[in-house]
């Protein structure tokens, strides 16, 4: 009985972690889309560089080949 309860708890925790990770990924993807759609025509060189660095970092986190 105790083993079954602990097993169910572990499964529930694993599903919670999975859902949290999916939520974080979704939030990052939304942020990425905001940056992609942003009009950068009036950005200074420094601000444009920062914008591009943020996009590159988000892209690396979201679309890395290790997502298999």
C-alpha distances in whole Angstrom, upper triangle without the diagonal:
4,5,5,6,9,10,11,12,14,15,17,18,20,21,23,24,26,27,29,30,32,33,35,36,38,39,41,42,44,45,47,48,50,51,52,54,56,60,61,64,65,63,65,64,62,60,60,59,56,55,55,53,50,50,50,47,45,46,45,42,41,43,43,42,39,37,37
4,5,5,6,9,10,11,12,14,15,16,18,20,21,23,24,26,27,29,30,31,33,35,36,37,39,41,42,43,45,47,48,49,51,53,54,58,59,62,63,61,62,62,59,57,58,56,53,53,53,51,48,48,48,45,43,44,43,40,40,41,41,41,37,36,36
4,5,5,6,9,10,10,12,14,15,16,18,20,21,23,24,26,27,29,30,32,33,35,36,37,39,41,42,43,45,47,48,49,51,53,56,57,61,62,60,61,61,58,56,56,55,52,51,51,49,46,47,46,43,41,42,41,38,37,39,38,38,35,33,33
4,5,5,6,9,10,11,12,14,15,17,18,20,21,23,24,26,27,29,30,32,33,35,36,37,39,41,42,43,45,47,48,49,51,55,56,60,61,59,60,60,58,55,55,54,51,50,50,48,46,46,45,42,41,41,40,37,36,38,38,37,34,32,32
4,5,5,6,9,10,10,12,14,15,16,18,20,21,22,24,26,27,29,30,31,33,35,36,37,39,40,42,43,45,46,48,50,53,54,58,59,57,58,58,56,54,54,53,50,49,49,47,44,44,44,41,39,40,39,36,36,37,37,37,34,32,32
4,5,5,6,9,10,10,12,14,15,16,18,20,21,22,24,26,27,29,30,31,33,34,36,37,39,41,42,43,45,47,48,52,53,56,57,55,56,56,53,51,52,50,47,47,47,44,42,42,42,39,37,38,37,33,33,35,35,35,31,30,30
4,5,5,6,9,10,11,12,14,15,17,18,20,21,23,24,26,27,29,30,32,33,35,36,37,39,41,42,43,45,47,51,52,55,56,54,56,55,53,51,51,49,47,46,46,43,41,41,41,38,36,37,35,32,32,33,33,33,29,28,27
4,5,5,6,9,10,11,12,14,15,16,18,20,21,22,24,26,27,29,30,31,33,35,36,37,39,41,42,43,45,49,50,54,55,53,55,54,52,50,50,49,46,45,45,43,40,40,40,37,35,36,35,32,31,33,33,33,29,27,27
4,5,5,6,9,10,10,12,14,15,16,18,20,21,22,24,26,27,29,30,32,33,34,36,38,39,40,42,44,47,48,52,53,51,52,52,50,47,48,47,44,43,43,41,38,38,38,35,33,35,34,30,30,32,32,32,29,27,27
4,5,5,6,9,10,11,12,14,15,17,18,20,21,23,24,26,27,29,30,32,33,35,36,38,39,41,42,46,47,51,51,49,51,50,48,46,46,45,42,41,41,39,36,36,36,33,31,32,31,27,27,29,29,29,26,24,24
4,5,5,6,9,10,11,12,14,15,17,18,20,21,23,24,26,27,29,30,31,33,35,36,37,39,41,45,46,49,50,48,50,50,48,45,45,44,41,40,40,38,35,35,35,32,30,31,30,27,26,28,28,28,24,22,23
4,5,5,6,9,10,11,12,14,15,16,18,20,21,23,24,26,27,29,30,32,33,35,36,37,39,43,44,48,49,47,49,48,46,44,44,43,40,39,39,37,34,34,35,32,29,31,30,26,26,28,28,29,26,23,24
4,5,5,6,9,10,10,12,14,15,16,18,20,21,23,24,26,27,28,30,32,33,34,36,38,41,42,46,47,45,46,46,44,41,41,41,37,36,37,35,32,32,32,29,27,29,28,24,24,26,26,27,24,22,23
4,5,5,6,9,10,11,12,14,15,17,18,20,21,23,24,26,27,29,30,32,33,35,36,40,41,45,46,43,45,45,42,40,40,39,36,35,35,33,30,30,30,27,25,26,25,22,21,23,23,24,20,18,19
4,5,5,6,9,10,10,12,14,15,16,18,20,21,23,24,25,27,29,30,31,33,35,39,40,43,44,42,44,44,42,40,39,39,36,34,35,33,30,30,30,27,25,26,25,22,21,23,23,24,21,18,19
4,5,5,6,9,10,10,12,14,15,16,18,20,21,23,24,26,27,29,30,32,33,37,38,42,43,41,43,42,40,38,38,37,34,33,33,32,28,28,29,26,24,25,25,21,20,23,23,25,22,19,21
4,5,5,6,9,10,11,12,14,15,16,18,20,21,22,24,26,27,28,30,32,35,36,40,41,39,40,40,38,35,35,34,32,30,31,29,26,26,26,23,21,22,22,18,18,20,20,22,19,17,18
4,5,5,6,9,10,11,12,14,15,16,18,20,21,23,24,26,27,29,30,34,35,39,40,38,40,39,37,35,35,34,31,30,30,28,25,25,25,22,20,21,20,17,16,18,18,19,17,14,15
4,5,5,6,9,10,10,12,14,15,16,18,20,21,23,24,26,27,29,33,34,37,39,37,39,39,37,34,34,34,31,29,29,28,25,24,25,23,20,21,21,18,16,19,20,21,19,16,18
4,5,5,6,9,10,11,12,14,15,17,18,20,21,23,24,26,27,31,32,36,37,34,36,36,34,32,32,31,28,27,27,26,23,23,23,21,18,20,20,16,15,18,19,21,19,16,19
4,5,5,6,9,10,11,12,14,15,16,18,20,21,22,24,26,30,30,34,35,33,35,34,32,30,30,29,26,25,25,23,20,20,20,18,15,17,16,13,12,15,16,17,15,13,15
4,5,5,6,9,10,10,12,14,15,16,18,20,21,22,24,28,29,33,34,32,35,34,33,30,29,29,26,25,25,24,20,20,20,18,15,16,16,13,11,14,15,17,16,13,15
4,5,5,6,9,10,11,12,14,15,17,19,20,21,23,27,28,32,32,31,33,33,31,29,28,28,25,23,24,23,20,19,21,18,15,17,18,14,13,16,18,20,19,16,18
4,5,5,6,9,10,11,12,14,15,17,18,20,21,25,26,30,30,28,30,30,28,26,25,25,22,21,21,20,16,16,18,15,12,14,15,11,10,14,16,18,17,15,18
4,5,5,6,9,10,10,12,14,15,16,18,20,24,25,28,29,27,30,29,28,25,24,24,21,20,20,19,15,15,15,13,10,11,12,9,7,11,12,15,14,12,15
4,5,5,6,9,10,11,12,14,15,17,18,22,24,27,29,27,29,30,28,25,25,25,22,20,20,20,17,15,17,15,12,13,15,12,9,12,15,18,17,14,17
4,5,5,6,9,10,11,13,14,16,17,21,22,25,26,25,27,27,26,23,22,23,20,18,19,18,15,14,16,14,11,13,15,12,11,14,17,20,19,17,20
4,5,5,6,9,10,11,12,14,15,19,20,24,25,23,25,25,23,20,20,20,17,15,15,15,11,11,12,11,7,9,11,9,7,11,13,17,17,15,18
4,5,5,6,9,10,10,12,14,18,19,23,24,23,25,25,24,21,20,20,18,15,16,16,12,11,13,12,8,9,11,10,7,10,13,16,17,14,17
4,5,5,6,9,10,11,12,16,18,21,23,21,24,25,24,20,20,20,18,15,16,17,13,12,15,14,10,12,15,13,11,14,17,20,20,18,21
4,5,5,6,9,10,11,14,16,19,20,18,21,21,20,17,16,17,15,12,13,14,10,9,12,12,8,11,13,12,11,14,17,20,21,19,22
4,5,5,6,9,10,14,14,18,19,18,20,20,19,16,15,16,14,11,11,12,9,7,9,10,6,7,11,10,9,11,14,17,19,17,20
4,5,5,6,9,12,14,17,19,18,21,21,21,18,16,17,16,12,13,14,12,9,12,13,10,10,14,14,11,13,16,19,21,19,22
4,6,5,6,10,12,15,16,15,19,20,19,16,15,16,15,11,13,14,11,10,13,14,11,12,16,16,14,16,19,23,24,22,25
4,5,5,9,9,13,14,13,16,16,16,12,11,13,11,7,9,11,8,7,10,11,10,11,14,14,14,15,18,21,23,22,25
4,6,8,9,13,15,14,17,17,17,14,12,14,13,9,9,12,10,7,11,13,11,10,14,15,13,14,17,20,22,21,24
4,6,9,12,14,14,17,18,19,15,14,16,15,12,12,15,13,11,14,16,14,14,18,18,17,18,21,24,26,24,27
4,6,9,11,10,14,15,16,12,11,14,13,9,11,14,12,11,14,16,15,15,19,19,18,20,23,26,28,26,29
4,6,8,8,12,14,15,12,10,14,14,11,12,16,15,13,17,19,18,18,21,23,22,23,25,28,31,29,32
4,6,5,9,10,12,9,7,10,11,8,10,13,13,12,15,17,17,18,21,22,22,23,25,28,30,30,33
4,6,9,10,13,11,9,12,14,12,13,16,17,16,18,21,21,21,24,26,25,26,28,31,33,33,36
4,7,9,12,10,9,13,14,12,14,17,17,17,20,22,22,23,26,27,27,28,30,33,35,35,38
4,6,8,6,6,9,10,9,11,14,14,15,17,19,19,21,23,24,25,26,28,31,33,33,36
4,5,5,6,8,10,10,12,14,15,16,18,20,21,22,24,26,27,28,29,32,34,34,38
4,6,5,6,9,10,11,12,14,15,16,18,20,21,22,24,26,26,27,30,32,33,36
4,5,5,6,9,10,11,12,14,15,17,19,20,21,23,24,25,26,30,31,32,35
4,5,5,6,9,10,11,12,14,15,17,18,20,21,22,24,25,28,30,30,34
4,5,5,6,9,10,11,12,14,15,16,18,20,21,22,23,26,28,28,32
4,5,5,6,9,10,10,12,14,15,16,18,20,21,21,25,26,27,30
4,5,5,6,9,10,11,12,14,15,17,18,20,20,24,25,26,29
4,5,5,6,9,10,11,12,14,16,16,18,19,23,24,24,28
4,5,5,6,9,10,10,12,14,15,16,17,20,22,22,26
4,5,5,6,9,10,10,12,14,15,16,19,21,21,24
4,5,5,6,8,10,11,12,14,15,19,20,20,23
4,5,5,6,8,10,10,11,13,17,18,18,21
4,6,5,6,9,10,10,11,14,16,16,20
4,5,5,6,9,10,10,14,15,15,19
4,5,5,6,8,10,14,14,14,17
4,5,5,6,7,11,13,12,15
4,6,6,5,9,10,11,14
4,6,6,10,10,9,13
4,6,9,10,8,12
4,6,8,7,10
4,5,6,9
4,5,7
4,5
4
